[in-house]
Amino acid sequence: MGEAMADVGNERRHPGTIGEVFWAFLRLGVTSFGGPVAHLGFFRETFVARRKWLSDGAYADLVALCQFLPGPASSQVGMAIGLQRAGLGGLVAAWFAFTMPSAIVLVAFALGVAAFGGDTGMGWLAGLKAAAVAVVAQAVLGMAKSLTPDAKRATIAGAAMIIILLIPSPLVQVAAIVLGGVGGLAWLRREAAQDEAARDKAAQGGASKGPDADEQSDGGSARPDFGVRTSRKVGIIALTTFVVLLVALPILTAFTGDASLRLVDVFYRAGALVFGGGHVVLPLLEAETVATGLVGHDSFLAGYGAAQAVPGPLFTFAAFLGASTTTGPTGLIGAAIALLAIFLPAALLVIAALPFWERLRSAKAVRRALLGVNAAVVGILAAALYDPVFTQGITSPATLALAVGVFIAQVKWKLPAWAAVIAAGLIGFVFL
């Protein structure tokens, strides 16, 4: 208890205020288009290069940690920066400011679809679904290039894809991730060593160039200290809470049959079990909402397409789904439940992991398992590209032509995803 209270007292020694964290992240929340990779670039420009809240080396280490954890990596980086700058209040402020702009837009879109009808023949809806095909295809190709660059990892990805397509089930998706981790642990020793060497080189190079590297260093360590003084006791409490909720929510839902608890369970599990964030959450959310009748196919894909046209984290798609549910809490209440539930695991894991990160990142077995998990994630997303994204989004030669056009516009002409999606919706409205 005394250690936890001391940790709270240490928040006073954080160098900034909750207000400055909120306004810095609010600006990013309304301007950060482009997905998780782009968000990480915006964060570096804002907090390393311009505001100098942390060094390049510390930022590189933080990004590595959040890529290791389940959940939305860019949002977790933002939460950790807010925690470093202004304590637990800064973590909440960073998440709220970065997330709410896109969540508000998506909830308004969901309420508009409900008010004006979700007829599958509406051209703008067909355009959004076709755009979703192009966006997910680009995500699969980009992730495959970086996460499955060799035969072993490509094999793990292919195996995961086959398993998911032959046995579609949320539990099978989790099993595929676990098997990917086991495969990485047993099979990717050399690949993990190469990956670790590359990370070390990048982090040390960034640290040597960081303008405030001296301020961030920890007793001459080669890697700069991130500066968060969260105690291990608080970390253990956060991790325990994470595990208890993950285990208890399905049991309570089955025992009580409560619709609100069911919604919390669905989105909490999605946030807790998805590695890689961003587009990777699509298969699990589809299996938990569409396959169970909680949200319609057309509504799901329309919302996913709309989520590409707003700034901020893609996990705010949960707000659209919560507002669009056909049973239980819906509208604003459903959106609030879904949004809080899907981001809660990310916050708990950030608080839990930071005190133990030095030991975790040096564990070679963890590195190998993570490479296998990431490869399996590529296979899971590839399976989702086929079903439901392609099977529901491509219903005619015209929608296929539109999807191809959006894909080329993004990949070759470098049109931002939000602009491509809006254009697809307008083209569908006029011509489909």
Secondary structure, 3 states (H helix, E strand, C coil): CHHHHHHHHHHHHCCCCHHHHHHHHHHHHHHCCCCHHHHHHHHHHHHHHHCCCCCHHHHHHHHHHHHHCECCHHHHHHHHHHHHHHHHHHHHHHHHHHHHHHHHHHHHHHHHHHHHCCCCCCHHHHHHHHHHHHHHHHHHHHHHHHHCCCHHHHHHHHHHHHHHHHCCCHHHHHHHHHHHHHHHHHHCHHHHHHHHHHHHHHHHHHHHHCCCHHHHCCCCCCCCCCCCCCCHHHHHHHHHHHHHHHHHHHHHHHHHCCHHHHHHHHHHHHHHHCECCHHHHHHHHHHHHHCCCCCCHHHHHHHHHHHCCCCCCHHHHHHHHHHCCCCCCCHHHHHHHHHHHHHHHHHHHHHHHHHHHHHHHCCHHHHHHHHHHHHHHHHHHHHHHHHHHHHHHCCCHHHHHHHHHHHHHHHCCCCCHHHHHHHHHHHHHHHC
